[in-house]
Amino acid sequence: MGYFAELNSSNIVVRVLAACNQDIANNGGEQSEQAAKHFETVASFSEGGVKWVQTSYNHNFRGHYATPNDIYDENRNIFISPNDKFPSWILDENTGRWEPPVPMPDLIRSYRWVEGSGWVCNNPDDYEWSVEQNIWVPKKVPEDSKEI
């Protein structure tokens, strides 16, 4: 099954619909303008829709699978998710997703991003940030303590 993203005049994704793989193959093939034009005959535009662009459910092309409110960047040929939460995050040019400036911690079960502070442990009594390792590590338990 293939998928097409409906774009408005600002290249913002309005919706995503499934398409028949055979229709795509018979009308120009994957990622072709011809297949997108054929899809117009299968699915009419919703209010404000002006164009169909194929997207990949498996993230094989055009960055990532398009979702409503993503922007299609024609120059990069990728769908870009809105960066509406964290101004410090950086666009990954391959995936079209926004990534934190510091990688996600490896050794922590529960954390969250806090703009201006980075990754913050939800269980601060159990973990501390290791600057040398650039990860959260369990706090050292004093040798004379006993497990209850």
URGIPE-V495540 format. One record per backbone hydrogen bond with DSSP energy under -0.5 kcal/mol. CO is the residue of the C=O (numbers start at 1). NH is the residue of the N-H. Records with the same first field share a line. If there is no record, write none. Layout:
CO: NH, NH
This chain:
2: 19
3: 55
4: 17
5: 53
6: 14, 15
7: 50, 51
8: 11
11: 72
12: 8
13: 69
15: 6
17: 4
19: 2
20: 24
21: 25
22: 26
23: 27
24: 27, 29
25: 28
29: 32
32: 36
33: 37
34: 38
35: 39
36: 40
37: 40, 41
38: 41, 42
39: 42, 43
46: 49
48: 9
51: 7
53: 5
55: 3, 57
56: 59
61: 56
62: 64, 79
67: 70
70: 13
71: 73, 80
72: 74
73: 77, 78
78: 73
80: 71
82: 84
85: 87
86: 89
90: 99
91: 93
92: 96
96: 81
97: 92
99: 90
106: 108
110: 122, 123
112: 120
114: 117, 118
118: 114
120: 112
123: 126, 127
126: 139
128: 137
129: 131
130: 134, 135
135: 130
137: 128
142: 145
